Amino acid sequence: MRSIPPAERLFIGVDFNGHIGFIACGYDEVHGGFGFGDMNVGGTSLLDFAREFELVIANSSFPNRGEHLVTFQSTLAKTHIDYLLLRRYDRGLCKDCKVIPGKSLATQHRLLLMDVGIMMKRKKRTARGRPRIRWGALTKDKAQELKGRLLVVGS
């Protein structure tokens, strides 16, 4: 984690097998307050990891209905153990994060999606040849001024 430059975007998506719970419990900077179930030791480790490396858990940042929170479902239980993390200062890039209820990624894991909005900077086109003269902004006063300057230069 420390070897990744801060200028690069970082998105981590893993099955952490931990429950972060639905209450932030002192982890307000990494937990958005919208979780599922109760916190366990694995969830506490995940929250400590996120705090240490200045990450935020995207799943917990958006209010969703129950079926859009459950990432693992078996006949015995429904849990929230798959998480998407991103850097805290990139939090504005994440527009939404939810589980697609009907789609299975593996046998019992559901597909977890994050909508990300990244704007690409446009490169400036370089001018080729002679510079363009924009005559549309030329007023009569500016035309008289230009005429005076050209007479002084001798053109």
C-alpha positions in Angstrom: 0.0 0.0 0.0 2.8 2.4 0.9 4.5 1.9 -2.5 1.5 3.1 -4.5 1.9 6.9 -5.3 -0.8 9.2 -3.9 -1.4 10.6 -7.4 -2.7 7.3 -8.6 -6.4 6.2 -8.2 -6.7 3.2 -5.9 -9.7 0.9 -5.8 -9.7 -2.3 -3.7 -12.4 -4.9 -4.0 -12.0 -8.0 -1.9 -14.0 -10.6 0.1 -12.7 -9.6 3.6 -14.8 -12.1 5.5 -15.4 -9.5 8.1 -18.6 -7.7 9.2 -18.3 -3.9 9.8 -21.8 -3.6 11.1 -24.4 -0.9 10.5 -23.1 1.5 13.2 -19.8 3.4 12.7 -18.7 3.0 16.4 -15.7 5.4 16.3 -14.8 4.7 12.7 -16.7 7.7 11.2 -13.9 8.7 8.8 -13.9 5.3 7.1 -17.4 3.9 7.7 -20.3 5.8 6.1 -22.9 4.6 8.6 -24.8 2.4 6.2 -23.8 -1.2 6.9 -25.5 -4.5 7.5 -25.5 -6.7 10.6 -23.2 -6.6 13.6 -19.5 -5.9 13.7 -17.0 -8.7 14.4 -13.2 -9.0 14.8 -12.6 -9.3 11.0 -14.6 -6.1 10.5 -12.7 -4.3 13.1 -9.4 -5.3 11.4 -10.8 -4.1 8.1 -11.8 -0.7 9.6 -8.4 -0.4 11.3 -6.7 -1.1 7.9 -8.8 1.5 6.2 -8.1 4.1 8.9 -4.3 3.4 8.7 -4.1 3.8 5.0 -6.7 6.7 4.7 -9.2 4.6 2.8 -13.0 4.7 2.9 -15.4 1.8 2.6 -17.6 2.7 -0.4 -20.3 0.1 0.5 -21.1 1.8 3.8 -21.4 5.3 2.3 -24.7 5.0 0.5 -28.2 4.1 2.0 -29.5 1.0 0.2 -32.3 -1.4 0.8 -31.4 -4.8 2.5 -31.2 -6.7 -0.8 -28.7 -4.2 -2.1 -26.4 -4.7 0.9 -26.2 -8.5 1.1 -23.0 -9.6 -0.7 -23.1 -13.3 0.4 -26.2 -15.4 0.7 -26.5 -19.0 1.7 -29.4 -21.1 2.9 -28.3 -20.4 6.5 -27.4 -16.7 6.4 -27.3 -13.4 4.6 -24.1 -11.3 5.2 -22.2 -8.4 4.0 -18.5 -9.5 3.7 -17.4 -8.1 0.3 -16.2 -4.5 0.3 -14.9 -1.8 -2.1 -12.4 0.6 -0.7 -11.0 3.8 -2.2 -8.8 6.6 -1.0 -10.5 9.1 1.3 -9.7 12.1 -0.9 -11.2 10.3 -3.9 -14.5 9.8 -2.1 -16.1 12.3 -4.5 -15.5 10.0 -7.5 -17.8 7.3 -6.1 -21.3 8.1 -7.2 -23.0 5.0 -5.9 -22.2 1.5 -4.6 -24.6 -1.4 -4.3 -25.2 -5.1 -4.8 -27.1 -6.4 -7.8 -29.6 -8.7 -6.1 -30.2 -11.3 -8.7 -26.7 -11.7 -10.2 -24.3 -14.1 -8.7 -20.6 -13.6 -9.2 -19.6 -16.9 -7.7 -21.7 -19.7 -6.2 -23.0 -17.6 -3.3 -21.5 -14.1 -3.8 -23.5 -11.4 -5.4 -22.1 -8.8 -7.8 -21.0 -5.6 -6.1 -20.9 -2.4 -8.2 -19.5 1.0 -7.8 -20.3 3.9 -10.1 -17.2 6.0 -10.5 -17.1 9.4 -12.3 -13.6 10.2 -13.6 -13.1 13.2 -15.8 -10.3 13.0 -18.3 -8.4 16.3 -19.0 -8.3 17.3 -22.6 -5.0 18.1 -24.2 -4.7 21.5 -25.8 -4.3 21.4 -29.5 -1.1 23.0 -30.7 -1.4 25.8 -33.2 0.0 24.9 -36.6 1.2 27.5 -39.1 0.5 31.1 -38.7 -1.6 32.3 -35.8 -5.3 33.0 -36.6 -6.5 36.6 -36.5 -10.0 36.9 -35.1 -11.6 39.8 -36.8 -15.0 39.3 -35.2 -14.1 41.2 -32.0 -12.6 44.2 -33.8 -14.6 47.4 -33.1 -14.3 50.7 -34.9 -12.3 52.2 -32.0 -9.9 49.2 -32.0 -9.6 49.4 -35.8 -8.5 53.1 -35.6 -6.0 52.2 -32.9 -4.6 49.3 -35.0 -4.3 51.7 -38.0 -2.4 54.2 -35.9 0.0 51.5 -34.7 0.6 50.2 -38.2 1.4 53.7 -39.5 3.9 54.2 -36.8 5.7 50.9 -37.6 5.6 51.8 -41.3 3.5 48.9 -42.6 
